[in-house]
Amino acid sequence: MADVVAVFLFIGVIAYAVLGGADFGAGLWDLIAGGARRGRAPRHLIDSSLAPVWEANHTWLIYCLVVLWSGFPTAFSAMTTTLYIPLLLALLGIVLRGAGFAFRKATISTPEQRLYGAAFALSSVLTPYCFGAIAGGLASGRVPTAGNGDAVSSWVNPTSVLGGVLAVLACGYLAATYLTVEALRRAPTLYRYFRDRALAAGAVTGAVSIAGIFVLQADAPRLFAHLTGRALPLVVLAAVGGVLGLAMLGAHRTFGVRALAAGTVALVVAGWGVAQYPYLLGTHLTLTASAAPDATLAVVVGVACVAAVLIVPSLLLLFRLSGRGSVGVGDRSL
């Protein structure tokens, strides 16, 4: 039963990485789009693409937190009493990001728009970095079972830095790929702009991933051993998907490229999960040892199934309408 709940939890992690990650990555490109005049067109495309869906994607984060604290309370307590700094920074980033995105569209004066835009963009980088650093701290075994571990070294270490940087880069790659396809429909003049950024982000992500092999070998040997062992097929598929996605973008082929980019990131996250199994905290707390009683786990599974039936179709409908341009914010199509 603990394994079943863990699968439900990791489905939420993958969904948030793919869907929420694209939203965070859009903030990265907003940050480096340039001044008010030069960055106006790409920022307008980012706003119009994000506006209908960006809040909905946080549903997966809430889902993950609820499943984690209900299904694995021991691990949840250990994480929150050790990794509270990056967790608070990530949550602060989510709040500031939402406020910046909303108020930037509502203000008139340029200085205020720049202030809110900076809050949105910087938070879009800070939040995924913190989530990646948290994953690195968990994977490298720096969160003790009893909690109250070192509040700094648990997320400021080589594996956490690697995880944070890869999270930001992967989000940037996802967002640039999605926006490349969106540009064909909404703003064809921006197609090359975002395609070039998707190619650059994908190449840099691949280079950092290769360099990260040596980091994990030295700092997280168990994770490295399983990534190059039982999780190797997923890692290889992710690498093939990344190369194929870049090849398609380079050849100006956009059909299916968004699904391929999402699948690549999903395979990377799934590879991490397979490599870490059966431990929830590094190398010392298993899923079974940290799980709630079976009666609680059964309720968690039941609620997750009901939530899937109620929420997933709504999200799919939202994404379908958004992709058709039938959903807008601040215009008559809403």
TORGUTI-658567 format. One record per atom (N, C-alpha, C): x, y, z. Coordinates in steps of 0.1 Angstrom, whole numbers, padded with zeros to 4 digits, always signed. Each point is the difference from the previous one (the first is absolute). Example, Ala and Ser with C-alpha at 12.3 -4.5 7.8 and 13.67 -1.06 7.14 Angstrom:
% residues 2
+0132-0057+0078 -0009+0012+0000 +0009+0012+0000 -0004+0011-0007 +0009+0011+0000 -0008+0011+0008 
END
This chain:
% residues 334
+0008-0012+0000 -0008+0012+0000 +0009+0013+0000 +0011-0001+0007 +0009+0012+0000 +0005+0002-0014 +0003-0010-0007 +0005+0002-0014 -0010+0006-0009 -0013-0004+0002 -0011+0005-0008 -0001+0015+0003 +0000+0004+0012 -0001+0014+0004 +0012+0008-0006 +0012-0006+0001 +0012+0006-0006 -0001+0002-0015 -0007-0009-0007 -0002+0002-0014 -0009+0012-0002 -0011+0000+0007 -0009+0012-0001 +0007+0013+0003 +0008+0000+0010 +0008+0012+0004 +0009+0004-0012 +0007-0010-0006 +0010+0004-0010 -0007+0004-0013 -0012-0005-0002 -0008+0005-0012 -0002+0015+0001 -0003+0004+0012 -0002+0014+0003 +0013+0008-0002 +0011-0006+0005 +0013+0007-0002 +0004+0002-0015 -0003-0011-0007 +0003+0001-0015 -0009+0011-0006 -0013-0001+0003 -0009+0010-0006 +0004+0014+0003 +0004+0003+0013 +0004+0013+0004 +0013+0004-0007 +0009-0009-0002 +0012+0003-0007 -0002+0004-0014 -0009-0007-0007 -0003+0002-0014 -0008+0012-0002 -0011+0002+0007 -0010+0010-0002 +0005+0013+0008 +0002-0001+0013 +0005+0012+0007 +0014+0004-0005 +0008-0010-0004 +0013+0004-0004 +0000+0009-0012 -0009-0003-0009 -0001+0009-0012 -0004+0014+0004 -0009+0001+0010 -0003+0014+0004 +0012+0007+0006 +0007-0007+0009 +0012+0006+0006 +0010+0004-0011 +0002-0009-0010 +0009+0003-0010 -0003+0013-0008 -0013+0002-0002 -0005+0012-0007 +0005+0013+0007 +0000-0001+0014 +0005+0011+0008 +0015+0002-0003 +0008-0010-0002 +0014+0001-0003 +0002+0008-0013 -0008-0003-0010 +0001+0007-0013 -0005+0014+0001 -0010+0002+0009 -0004+0014+0003 +0011+0008+0006 +0008-0006+0009 +0010+0007+0007 +0011+0005-0009 +0003-0008-0010 +0012+0004-0009 -0005+0005-0014 -0013+0004-0001 -0005+0004-0012 +0005+0014-0005 +0006+0008+0010 +0005+0013-0004 -0009+0011+0006 +0003+0012-0005 -0007+0012+0005 -0015+0000-0004 -0006+0011+0004 -0015+0001-0003 -0003-0001-0014 +0008+0007-0009 -0003+0000-0014 +0003-0014-0007 +0012-0004+0003 +0005-0013-0007 -0008-0012+0005 -0003+0000+0013 -0007-0011+0006 -0015+0000-0001 -0006+0010-0006 -0014+0001+0000 -0007-0011-0007 +0005-0004-0012 -0007-0010-0007 +0001-0014+0006 +0012-0005+0004 +0001-0013+0007 -0007+0000+0013 +0000+0011+0007 -0007+0000+0013 -0016-0001-0002 -0004+0007-0011 -0015-0001-0003 -0004-0014-0003 +0009-0008-0007 -0003-0014-0004 +0000-0008+0013 +0010+0002+0009 +0001-0007+0012 -0013+0002+0009 -0004+0013+0001 -0012+0003+0008 -0012-0007-0006 -0002+0001-0013 -0012-0005-0006 -0001-0015+0001 +0012-0007+0000 +0001-0014+0000 -0002-0005+0015 +0005+0007+0009 -0001-0004+0014 -0013+0003+0007 -0006+0011-0004 -0011+0005+0008 -0011-0010+0003 -0004-0008-0010 -0012-0009+0003 +0004-0012+0008 +0013-0004+0002 +0003-0013+0006 +0009+0001+0011 +0007+0011+0003 +0011+0000+0009 -0004-0004+0014 -0011+0005+0005 -0005-0003+0013 -0005-0015+0001 -0005-0005-0010 -0006-0013+0000 +0012-0011+0002 +0011+0003-0005 +0011-0009+0001 +0005-0002+0015 -0002+0010+0008 +0003-0002+0014 -0008-0010+0007 -0011-0005-0006 -0008-0011+0006 +0008-0012+0003 +0010-0002-0009 +0009-0012+0002 +0009+0001+0012 +0004+0012+0003 +0009+0002+0012 -0009-0002+0013 -0012+0005+0000 -0009-0002+0012 -0002-0015+0001 -0003-0007-0011 -0002-0014+0000 +0012-0008+0006 +0012+0004-0004 +0012-0007+0005 +0002+0002+0015 -0002+0012+0004 +0001+0003+0015 -0010-0008+0008 -0012+0000-0005 -0011-0008+0008 +0004-0015+0000 +0003-0005-0011 +0004-0015+0000 +0012-0002+0008 +0010+0008+0000 +0012-0002+0008 -0003+0001+0015 -0006+0010+0004 -0002+0001+0015 -0011-0011+0005 -0009-0004-0009 -0010-0010+0005 +0006-0014-0001 +0007-0003-0011 +0005-0013-0002 +0013-0003+0006 +0009+0010+0002 +0013-0002+0005 +0004+0010+0010 -0007+0000+0012 +0001+0011+0009 +0014+0001+0006 +0007-0011+0002 +0014+0000+0005 +0009+0008-0009 +0000-0004-0013 +0008+0007-0010 -0004+0015-0001 -0013+0003+0000 -0004+0014-0001 +0006+0008+0012 -0001-0005+0012 +0005+0007+0012 +0015+0002-0002 +0007-0011-0004 +0015+0002-0002 +0004+0010-0010 -0008+0000-0011 +0003+0010-0011 -0003+0015+0005 -0011+0002+0006 -0004+0013+0004 +0008+0006+0011 +0006-0009+0009 +0008+0005+0011 +0015+0001-0004 +0003-0005-0012 +0014+0002-0005 +0001+0009-0011 -0009-0001-0010 +0001+0008-0012 -0010+0011+0000 -0002+0006+0012 -0010+0011+0001 +0004+0012-0007 +0013+0003-0001 +0005+0012-0007 -0004+0000-0015 +0004-0011-0008 -0004+0000-0014 -0015-0001-0002 -0007-0007+0009 -0014-0001-0001 -0007+0013+0002 +0005+0008+0010 -0006+0013+0002 +0003+0009-0012 +0013-0001-0005 +0003+0009-0012 -0008-0004-0012 -0002-0013-0002 -0009-0004-0011 -0014+0005+0001 -0006-0001+0012 -0013+0004+0002 -0001+0016-0001 +0010+0007+0005 +0000+0014-0002 +0001+0004-0014 +0008-0008-0008 +0002+0003-0014 -0013-0002-0007 -0008-0011+0004 -0013-0002-0007 -0010+0012+0003 +0000+0005+0012 -0009+0011+0004 +0005+0013-0008 +0013+0003+0001 +0004+0012-0007 -0001-0001-0015 +0002-0012-0005 -0002-0002-0015 -0014+0003-0004 -0010-0006+0008 -0014+0003-0004 -0004+0014+0001 +0005+0007+0011 -0003+0014+0002 +0006+0008-0011 +0013-0003-0004 +0006+0008-0010 -0007-0002-0014 -0004-0012-0003 -0006-0003-0012 -0014+0007-0001 -0007+0000+0011 -0013+0006+0000 +0000+0015-0001 +0009+0006+0009 +0000+0015+0001 +0007+0006-0012 +0009-0007-0006 +0007+0006-0012 -0010+0003-0011 -0010-0009-0001 -0011+0002-0010 -0010+0011+0003 -0001+0003+0013 -0010+0009+0005 +0006+0014+0002 +0013+0002+0000 +0006+0013+0002 +0001+0008-0013 +0002+0013+0001 +0001+0008-0012 +0014+0006-0002 +0006+0004+0012 +0013+0007-0001 +0011-0010-0003 +0009+0004-0008 +0012-0008-0003 +0008-0005+0012 +0004+0009+0009 +0008-0004+0012 -0007-0011+0008 -0013+0001+0002 -0007-0011+0007 -0001-0013-0008 -0001+0001-0013 +0000-0012-0008 +0013-0007+0001 +0011+0008+0000 +0013-0006+0001 +0002-0006+0013 -0005+0006+0011 +0002-0006+0013 -0008-0013+0001 -0012+0000-0004 -0008-0013+0001 +0005-0010-0010 +0005+0004-0012 +0006-0009-0009 +0012-0006+0005 +0009+0007+0007 +0012-0005+0006 -0004-0010+0011 -0010+0003+0008 -0004-0010+0010 -0005-0013-0006 -0008+0001-0011 -0004-0012-0007 +0011-0008-0006 +0010+0007-0006 +0010-0007-0007 +0010-0006+0009 +0005+0007+0010 +0010-0005+0010 -0006-0011+0008 -0013+0001+0004 -0006-0011+0007 -0001-0013-0008 -0002+0002-0013 -0001-0011-0009 +0013-0008-0001 +0011+0006+0003 +0013-0007+0000 +0003-0005+0014 -0003+0008+0010 +0002-0004+0014 -0007-0013+0004 -0013-0001-0004 -0008-0011+0005 +0004-0013-0006 +0002-0002-0013 +0005-0013-0005 +0014-0004+0005 +0008+0011+0002 +0013-0003+0006 -0001-0007+0014 -0009+0006+0008 -0002-0005+0014 -0005-0014-0001 -0010-0003-0009 -0005-0013-0001 +0011-0010-0004 +0008+0004-0010 +0011-0009-0004 +0010-0002+0011 +0003+0010+0008 +0009-0001+0011 -0006-0010+0011 -0013+0001+0002 -0006-0009+0010 +0001-0014-0005 -0002-0003-0013 +0001-0013-0006 +0015-0005+0002 +0009+0009-0002 +0014-0004+0002 +0004-0004+0014 -0006+0008+0010 +0002-0003+0014 -0006-0013+0004 -0012-0003-0006 -0006-0013+0003 +0008-0012-0006 +0004+0002-0012 +0007-0011-0008 +0014-0003+0006 +0006+0010+0005 +0014-0002+0005 +0000-0004+0015 -0012-0002+0006 +0000-0005+0014 +0003+0010+0010 -0003+0013-0002 +0004+0010+0010 -0012+0004+0009 -0011-0007-0001 -0011+0002+0009 -0002-0012+0009 +0004+0002+0013 -0001-0011+0010 -0014-0005+0002 -0002-0012+0004 -0013-0006+0003 -0008+0008+0010 +0007+0004+0011 -0006+0007+0011 -0002+0014-0003 +0004+0005-0012 -0001+0014-0003 +0010+0009+0007 -0003+0013+0000 +0009+0010+0006 +0015-0002-0004 +0002-0002-0013 +0013-0001-0006 +0006+0013-0002 +0012+0001-0005 +0007+0013-0003 -0009+0008-0010 -0004+0012+0005 -0009+0008-0008 +0007+0006-0013 +0014+0000+0000 +0007+0006-0011 +0006-0010-0009 +0008-0009+0005 +0007-0010-0008 -0010-0010-0006 -0012-0001+0005 -0010-0009-0006 -0005+0004-0013 +0002+0013-0004 -0004+0004-0013 +0011+0008-0007 +0011+0003+0007 +0011+0007-0006 +0011-0010-0001 +0001-0008-0010 +0009-0011-0002 +0001-0003-0015 +0010-0007-0005 +0002-0002-0014 -0013-0006-0007 -0006-0011+0006 -0011-0006-0006 -0012+0009-0001 -0002+0008+0011 -0011+0010+0000 +0002+0011-0010 +0012+0005-0001 +0003+0010-0010 -0003-0005-0014 +0005-0013-0003 -0003-0006-0013 -0015-0001-0002 -0007-0005+0010 -0015-0001-0002 -0006+0013-0002 +0004+0010+0007 -0006+0014-0002 +0002+0005-0014 +0013-0001-0004 +0003+0005-0014 -0007-0007-0011 +0000-0014+0002 -0007-0008-0010 -0015+0003-0001 -0006+0003+0012 -0014+0003+0001 -0003+0013-0008 +0008+0010+0002 -0002+0013-0007 +0002-0002-0015 +0010-0007-0004 +0003-0002-0014 -0011-0008-0007 -0004-0011+0007 -0011-0008-0006 -0013+0008-0001 -0003+0008+0010 -0012+0009-0002 +0002+0009-0012 +0012+0006-0001 +0002+0009-0011 -0002-0007-0014 +0005-0013-0001 -0001-0007-0012 -0015-0004-0003 -0007-0004+0010 -0014-0003-0002 -0008+0013-0005 +0002+0011+0007 -0007+0012-0003 +0003+0005-0014 +0013+0000-0003 +0004+0005-0014 -0006-0009-0011 +0000-0013+0003 -0006-0009-0010 -0015+0002-0001 -0007+0001+0011 -0015+0003-0001 -0002+0014-0007 +0008+0010+0004 -0002+0013-0006 +0003+0001-0015 +0009-0009-0004 +0003-0001-0015 -0012-0004-0007 -0007-0010+0005 -0012-0005-0007 -0011+0011+0001 -0001+0006+0012 -0010+0011+0002 +0002+0011-0010 +0013+0003-0002 +0003+0012-0009 -0005-0003-0014 +0000-0012-0005 -0005-0003-0013 -0015+0004-0001 -0007-0001+0010 -0014+0003+0000 -0003+0014+0003 +0007+0006+0010 -0004+0013+0005 +0009+0011-0005 +0013-0003-0002 +0010+0011-0004 +0011-0006-0008 -0002-0003-0013 +0010-0007-0008 +0013+0007-0001 +0001+0013+0003 +0013+0007-0001 +0009-0004+0012 -0006-0006+0010 +0007-0005+0012 +0004-0014-0001 -0003-0007-0011 +0003-0014-0001 +0015-0003+0001 +0008+0007-0008 +0014-0002+0001 +0006+0004+0013 -0005+0011+0006 +0004+0005+0013 +0000-0011+0011 -0012-0006+0001 -0001-0011+0010 +0006-0013-0004 +0000-0003-0013 +0007-0012-0004 +0015+0000+0003 +0006+0011-0003 +0014+0001+0004 +0003-0001+0014 -0009+0005+0009 +0002-0001+0014 -0003-0015+0005 -0009-0006-0007 -0002-0014+0004 +0012-0009-0004 +0006+0003-0011 +0012-0008-0004 +0011+0003+0010 +0002+0013+0003 +0011+0003+0010 -0003-0006+0013 -0012+0001+0005 -0003-0006+0014 +0001-0015+0000 -0004-0007-0011 +0002-0014-0001 +0014-0004+0000 +0008+0007-0008 +0015-0003-0001 +0007+0001+0014 -0003+0012+0006 +0006+0002+0013 -0005-0010+0011 -0013-0004-0001 -0005-0010+0010 +0007-0013-0002 +0003-0004-0013 +0007-0012-0002 +0014+0000+0005 +0007+0012-0003 +0014+0001+0005 +0001+0000+0015 -0009+0006+0007 +0000+0000+0015 -0003-0014+0005 -0009-0007-0007 -0004-0014+0004 +0012-0009-0001 +0008+0002-0010 +0012-0008-0002 +0010+0003+0011 +0002+0013+0003 +0009+0004+0010 -0005-0005+0014 -0013+0000+0001 -0006-0005+0013 +0003-0014+0003 +0004-0008-0010 +0003-0014+0003 +0012-0001+0010 +0010+0008-0002 +0012+0000+0008 -0004+0006+0014 -0009+0009+0001 -0004+0006+0013 -0007-0011+0008 -0009-0007-0006 -0007-0011+0007 +0009-0011+0004 +0009-0003-0009 +0010-0011+0004 +0007+0003+0012 +0004+0012+0002 +0008+0004+0012 -0009+0003+0012 -0012+0006-0002 -0008+0005+0011 -0012-0008+0004 -0005-0008-0010 -0012-0008+0003 +0002-0014-0007 +0010-0008+0005 +0003-0012-0007 -0011-0010-0001 -0009-0001+0009 -0011-0010-0001 -0009+0005-0012 -0004+0012+0000 -0008+0005-0011 +0007-0002-0013 +0013+0003-0001 +0007-0002-0012 +0000-0015-0005 +0002-0009+0010 +0000-0014-0003 -0013-0005-0006 -0011+0005+0005 -0013-0005-0004 -0004+0008-0013 +0004+0012-0002 -0003+0007-0013 +0007-0007-0011 +0012-0005+0003 +0008-0007-0011 -0003-0015+0001 -0010-0005+0008 -0003-0014+0001 -0015-0002-0004 -0009-0002+0010 -0013-0003-0003 -0008+0011-0007 +0004+0013+0002 -0007+0011-0006 +0006+0004-0013 +0011-0007-0004 +0007+0004-0013 -0009+0000-0012 -0010-0009-0002 -0009+0000-0012 -0007+0014+0000 -0005+0004+0011 -0007+0013+0000 +0009+0012-0003 +0012-0001+0005 +0010+0011-0003 +0003+0000-0014 +0002-0012-0006 +0003+0000-0015 -0011+0005-0008 -0012-0004+0004 -0012+0005-0008 -0001+0015+0001 +0003+0005+0012 -0001+0015+0002 +0010+0007-0009 +0012-0006-0001 +0011+0006-0008 -0004-0001-0015 -0006-0011-0004 -0004-0002-0014 -0011+0010-0003 -0010+0002+0010 -0011+0009-0002 +0006+0015-0001 +0009+0003+0008 +0006+0014+0000 +0007+0002-0014 +0008-0009-0004 +0007+0002-0013 -0010+0000-0012 -0010-0008+0001 -0010+0000-0011 -0008+0013+0000 -0004+0005+0012 -0007+0013+0001 +0008+0011-0006 +0013+0000+0003 +0009+0011-0005 +0001-0001-0016 +0001-0013-0004 +0001-0002-0015 -0013+0005-0007 -0012-0003+0006 -0012+0005-0006 -0001+0015+0000 +0004+0006+0011 +0000+0015+0000 +0010+0005-0010 +0011-0006-0001 +0010+0005-0010 -0005-0002-0014 -0008-0010-0003 -0005-0002-0013 -0014+0007-0002 -0004+0008+0009 -0012+0008-0001 -0012-0009+0000 +0001-0012+0007 -0012-0009+0002 -0006+0002+0014 -0012+0005+0000 -0006+0003+0013 -0011-0010+0004 -0005-0008-0009 -0010-0010+0003 +0005-0010+0010 -0006+0000+0012 +0003-0010+0010 +0012+0004+0009 +0006+0012-0003 +0013+0003+0007 -0003+0004+0014 -0012+0005+0003 -0003+0003+0014 -0002-0012+0008 -0007-0010-0005 -0001-0013+0007 +0013-0007+0002 +0009+0002-0010 +0013-0007+0001 +0008+0007+0011 +0000+0014+0001 +0007+0007+0011 -0006-0004+0013 -0013+0000+0001 -0006-0004+0013 +0004-0015+0004 -0001-0008-0010 +0004-0014+0003 +0015-0002+0004 +0008+0008-0005 +0014+0000+0003 +0002+0004+0015 -0006+0011+0004 +0001+0004+0014 -0007-0010+0009 -0011-0005-0004 -0007-0011+0008 +0009-0012+0002 +0007-0004-0010 +0009-0011+0001 +0012+0002+0010 +0005+0013+0000 +0011+0003+0009 -0005-0001+0014 -0012+0006+0003 -0005+0000+0014 -0004-0015+0004 -0005-0008-0010 -0003-0014+0003 +0013-0008+0003 +0010+0004-0007 +0013-0007+0002 +0005+0003+0014 -0001+0012+0005 +0004+0003+0013 -0008-0008+0010 -0013-0001-0002 -0009-0008+0009 +0004-0015+0000 +0003-0006-0011 +0004-0014-0001 +0013-0002+0007 +0009+0010-0002 +0014-0002+0006 -0001+0001+0015 -0009+0008+0005 -0001+0002+0015 -0008-0011+0007 -0009-0007-0007 -0008-0010+0006 +0008-0011+0006 -0003-0006+0011 -0012+0002+0008 +0001+0011+0011 +0010+0008-0001 +0002+0010+0011 -0007+0013-0003 -0006+0006+0010 -0006+0013-0002 +0010+0011+0004 +0008-0003+0010 +0011+0010+0004 +0013-0007-0003 +0006+0004-0011 +0014-0004-0003 +0002-0015+0001 +0007-0004+0011 +0004-0014+0001 -0005-0006+0013 -0008+0006+0008 -0003-0004+0013 -0015-0001+0005 -0009+0005-0008 -0014-0001+0004 -0008-0005-0012 -0005-0013+0001 -0007-0006-0011 -0015+0005+0000 -0006-0002-0011 -0014+0003-0002 -0009-0007+0011 +0003-0013+0002 -0008-0008+0010 +0002+0006+0014 +0012+0003+0004 +0003+0005+0013 -0006+0013+0003 -0002+0008-0010 -0005+0014+0002 -0015+0001-0003 -0006-0011-0004 -0014+0001-0004 -0010+0000+0012 -0011+0006-0003 -0011+0000+0010 -0006-0014+0001 -0009-0002+0009 -0007-0013+0001 -0008-0003-0013 -0002-0013-0003 -0006-0004-0012 -0014+0006-0002 -0007+0002+0011 -0014+0006-0001 +0001+0014-0006 +0010+0007+0005 +0002+0014-0005 +0005+0000-0014 +0009-0009-0004 +0004-0001-0014 -0011-0004-0009 -0009-0008+0004 -0012-0004-0008 -0009+0012-0003 -0001+0009+0011 -0008+0012-0002 +0007+0009-0010 +0013+0002+0001 +0008+0008-0009 -0002-0004-0014 +0001-0013-0002 -0002-0006-0014 -0014+0003-0005 -0010-0002+0008 -0014+0003-0004 -0002+0015-0003 +0005+0008+0008 -0001+0015-0002 +0007+0004-0013 +0012-0006-0002 +0007+0003-0012 -0007-0004-0013 -0006-0012+0001 -0008-0005-0012 -0012+0010-0002 -0007+0004+0010 -0011+0009-0002 +0004+0013-0005 +0011+0005+0005 +0006+0013-0005 +0003-0001-0014 +0006-0012-0004 +0004-0001-0014 -0013+0000-0009 -0010-0006+0004 -0013-0001-0008 -0006+0014-0001 +0001+0008+0011 -0006+0013+0000 +0008+0011-0007 +0014-0001+0003 +0008+0012-0004 +0007-0002-0013 +0005-0012-0003 +0008-0002-0013 -0009+0004-0012 -0012-0005-0002 -0008+0005-0011 -0001+0015-0001 -0002+0007+0011 -0001+0014+0000 +0013+0007-0005 +0011-0006+0005 +0013+0006-0005 +0002-0003-0015 -0003-0012-0004 +0001-0003-0015 -0008+0010-0008 -0012+0002+0005 -0009+0009-0008 +0006+0014+0000 +0005+0005+0012 +0006+0013+0000 +0012+0001-0010 +0009-0010+0000 +0011+0000-0009 -0004+0000-0015 -0011-0008-0002 -0005-0001-0014 -0005+0014-0005 -0009+0006+0009 -0005+0013-0004 +0011+0011-0001 +0009-0001+0009 +0011+0010+0000 +0009-0002-0013 +0002-0013-0004 +0007-0002-0012 -0007+0005-0013 -0013+0000+0001 -0008+0005-0011 -0001+0015+0000 +0004+0007+0011 -0002+0014+0001 -0014+0004+0004 -0007-0010+0006 -0014+0003+0004 -0001+0005+0014 +0011+0000+0008 +0000+0005+0013 +0010+0012+0001 -0004+0011+0005 +0009+0012+0002 -0003+0006+0013 +0008+0009+0004 -0001+0008+0012 +0000+0014-0004 -0011+0007+0004 +0000+0015-0003 -0006+0003-0013 -0006-0010-0007 -0006+0002-0013 -0014-0007-0001 -0006+0001-0011 -0014-0005-0002 +0000-0015-0001 +0011-0006-0002 +0000-0015-0003 +0000-0008+0013 +0001+0007+0012 +0000-0007+0013 -0014-0005+0002 
END
